[in-house]
Amino acid sequence: MDTSSWPTDDWKAFFVRWEKEQYHQGNLDLIDEYNSPDLVDHHLPPGYDDGNEGKRRLVRELLDDFPDFRLRMDDLVVERIGDGDVHFKVVEQFTISGTHHGTYRGIQPTGEAFETSGIAMMRLIDGIEFEHWAVVDDLDMPTQRGVFESPLPKGSS
């Protein structure tokens, strides 16, 4: 797909569609369509396969364990990098939410809802993701679900 002349609004529409179809509609076939078979995903938990299979496992677990899982794009920055192929760096600030109904990473279902934020950075060539980094507050999710108490007093940051 030729993304060389896309304005930011086209990129935003692309990622909204990508995330809606993948996370809200559960279309995991899109992982192969939107990601390189050589995807390097620095966000995958230990023990997950590299590339698309690891990403598919992670998304499947999120959708199974949080059936109402939602990912909302809060901000998007797109920058063209390099002079050769159509390389882009994409940075997304997002909010994720859902209700814990399945055993997620060994934590028994709590029935509690959560909402937390994160930031992802991707390297794309012609609209295909080749590299992915993400930071999500992984302690915020189980704290909100009542799995353990925060070590900080209420109201602290």
SULPE-V970235 format. One record per run of one state. SS is the DSSP state (2 for helix, 1 for strand, 0 for the rest). FROM is the first residue (numbers start at 1). LEN is the number of residues. Records with the same first field share a line. If there is no record, write none. Layout:
SS: FROM-LEN / FROM-LEN
This chain:
0: 1-7 / 25-5 / 42-9 / 66-4 / 82-5 / 100-4 / 105-2 / 108-5 / 126-2 / 137-1 / 145-13
2: 8-17 / 30-5 / 51-15 / 138-7
1: 35-7 / 70-12 / 87-13 / 104-1 / 107-1 / 113-13 / 128-9
